[in-house]
Amino acid sequence: MVHISKIAKERLNRVEDVLALGDIVKVICLGKDKIGRINFSIKDMPEEKE
């Protein structure tokens, strides 16, 4: 799962403004937090080169 603050560079009011249920997105793993949860980010993914 990706926290709302890690979806887009700008502030979002609702996840549904950017993503829909079932969307497939690429994420980057940011590591574990203090209690062992794994954190992911969409906005920190490197830009893809065409």
Residue pairs with C-beta under 8 A, 6 or more apart in sequence:
1 40
2 25
2 27
2 40
2 41
2 42
3 39
4 12
4 15
6 30
6 39
6 40
6 41
6 42
6 43
6 44
7 15
7 18
7 19
7 42
7 43
8 18
8 42
8 43
9 43
12 18
19 25
25 42
26 42
26 45
27 40
27 41
27 42
27 45
28 40
28 41
28 44
28 45
28 46
29 38
29 39
29 40
30 39
30 40
30 41
30 44
31 38
31 39
32 38
32 39
33 39
